[in-house]
Amino acid sequence: MNLLFWTGSKSQELTQAVRANLESEFKVGPESLAKLSSLEKNGKFAGRKVRFIRIFDPALISNSDGSKLKYQDFQETEDREALRFEGHIELNGPIYLADRRPKVANGLTQDSD
């Protein structure tokens, strides 16, 4: 399997591997996937080189279309509410994501299809 690793931290469409992970691991449907974008950056996790990833809904970004966001913009801003998943991608392929979608009263996530 060939994975693409970008050098920049510019907003981009989800890769096929990330889409497949979200579908299988978190049961995110095609309509919800089509709305999402991602930001990535190089880093280290447990001493290994990885790509850190944040997956967000650009429609929930204040004062922006999401295309000018940087990875660190989700740290402490009101735009953190647009964040749906975050984690890392190992250079040899495995993808590890945490669900950051808002929870609703019945324990389901707001974006469940």
C-alpha positions in Angstrom: 0.0 0.0 0.0 1.4 3.4 -0.9 0.6 6.3 1.4 1.2 9.9 0.5 2.9 12.0 3.1 2.7 15.8 2.6 5.3 18.2 3.8 3.0 21.1 4.4 0.3 21.7 7.0 -2.3 22.9 4.5 -5.9 21.8 4.7 -6.6 18.9 2.3 -9.1 16.2 1.4 -9.0 13.0 3.3 -6.9 10.3 1.8 -8.5 7.0 0.9 -6.7 5.2 3.8 -8.1 7.8 6.3 -11.6 7.6 4.8 -11.5 3.8 5.1 -10.4 4.0 8.7 -13.2 6.4 9.6 -15.8 4.2 7.8 -14.7 1.0 9.5 -13.6 2.2 13.0 -16.1 5.0 13.6 -18.9 4.1 11.2 -18.8 7.5 9.5 -21.0 7.4 6.4 -20.1 8.8 2.9 -22.2 12.0 3.3 -20.3 12.9 6.5 -17.0 12.0 5.0 -17.5 14.2 2.0 -17.8 17.2 4.4 -14.5 16.6 6.2 -11.0 18.0 5.6 -7.7 17.3 7.3 -4.5 19.0 8.5 -1.3 17.0 8.9 2.2 17.7 10.2 5.4 15.6 10.7 6.3 14.6 14.2 7.4 11.9 16.5 5.3 9.5 18.6 7.0 7.2 21.1 10.2 7.9 19.3 8.9 7.0 15.9 8.4 9.3 12.9 4.7 9.8 12.2 2.2 12.2 10.6 -0.1 13.8 13.1 -3.6 14.4 11.7 -6.6 16.5 12.6 -9.8 15.9 10.8 -12.4 18.7 10.9 -15.6 20.1 9.4 -14.7 23.3 7.5 -18.4 24.5 7.7 -17.8 24.9 11.5 -14.8 27.2 11.2 -15.4 30.8 12.3 -14.3 33.5 9.9 -12.7 31.2 7.4 -13.4 28.5 4.9 -10.8 26.2 6.5 -8.3 26.4 3.6 -6.0 28.8 5.5 -6.0 26.8 8.8 -2.8 25.5 10.2 -2.4 22.4 12.4 -1.8 24.4 15.5 -4.9 26.5 15.0 -7.1 23.9 16.8 -5.1 24.1 20.1 -7.0 26.7 22.1 -9.5 28.5 19.8 -13.2 28.5 19.2 -12.5 26.5 16.1 -11.7 23.5 18.2 -15.4 22.7 18.0 -15.0 21.9 14.3 -12.5 19.2 15.2 -14.0 15.7 14.6 -11.0 13.3 14.9 -7.3 13.6 15.7 -4.4 11.1 15.9 -1.4 9.9 14.0 -0.4 7.9 11.0 2.5 5.5 11.3 5.0 5.6 8.4 4.4 1.9 7.7 0.6 2.5 7.4 -1.4 2.0 10.6 -3.8 4.9 11.4 -4.7 5.7 15.0 -7.5 8.2 15.6 -9.4 9.5 18.6 -13.1 10.6 18.3 -13.5 14.3 19.1 -17.1 14.6 17.9 -19.6 16.2 20.4 -21.6 13.6 22.3 -25.4 13.9 22.6 -27.7 12.8 25.4 -28.1 9.2 24.2 -24.3 8.6 24.0 -24.2 8.7 20.3 -22.1 11.3 18.4 -23.7 14.2 16.7 -22.3 13.2 13.3 -23.4 9.6 13.3 -24.9 8.6 9.9 
